Amino acid sequence: MLRVTEQDKIKLFESEFERVGGSHTLKGDVRIIAATHRDLEHAVAAGDFCEDLFYHLSVMPIYPTPLRERIEDIPDIARLLLAKIGKVQGRKLTIQDGALRRLSSHKWPGNMREMENCLERAAILSEEGTIDPDLIRFVQMRERLATRHPESRRDRREPCLPLLPINLPTISNHSSIRSVRPGPSR
């Protein structure tokens, strides 16, 4: 959590700052973009968030529509993310219609970050660069469920996804695999 002193707030809202290790105050045209999953209005009312800071940050609040409410956008977003992932992996990635239908049927509690991770996982597992429905795997949030329902806690070491046999030599040319491959044994 960021702790802001009264003096820091005054400088911040007058567009003044100091460089780390610096001793001079600089002026600049500053816009702060902040994001949270918390209901800040409720937090202010409960005394858990500074009211003054809330009003300074609330100049232009943006409430993005969750991915689960934008089902029609999922195919375009998926293709855009696959192009990005393909560029990193150095190959062209394609996605089958069945995989797009599977993506569209998911509720996406993790929003865009969850979708990107899902597609990256599928791309790593795809030997030929084609994402089919069988490669679309959704991570189960056992930790979230365990905190809401302690009686349903499971062993934390249990994997969220079923383990798949992967032929590493076939996909070893992918940069994402090379970056995690262990070095030679000594």
Phi, psi and omega in degrees: 000139180277126176259125182239123178280165179302318180296319179297320180296318180299313179297316183299315185277354171256015178060039176246147178205164174237139176292152177300125182083355182275167180237357181252140176275130180249153175252149179199167176270104190246133171236133181255127175248120183232146179227147177205157174264356181276151173276097186292328177298317178294320180295323177295314180299326180277354181082015182265355180218140183295120183299317180300315179296320178304313182290329176292323182280339187269036179294313182220079180291141179238129179242088183294145178287130179299150181304324182296342178260006180234048184307321183295340180272346187302314180301316180294318179296318180298316179296320178297315179294321178295325176297319178295314180294319179298323178296318179295318181280349178073036178204162179275131178246139176234162181228135180281156180301323179297324178291322177296321177296321178296317177298319182291339181272351182278152183275343175054061176296335180266006177055218187297323181297319178296318180296317180298316179296319179300314181289324177295318177300315179297320180295320179296321182282344182277116180287322184264353181091008177253124180270114177254169184303329181292339180273349179277109181236133181256131180287133177274130183271070181296325180297315180297316179294323181294325179285331178280326183228082185304332181292343181262014181301140176239171178300124184293342181277351180292130182291147179283332181246149175296141180284137181245142172289125182242133177273092184299322179300328181292323184252013184291345180280355178283135182298328181292331177280317181302325185290340181249359180291131179294153178285180180296143180285151183257000000 
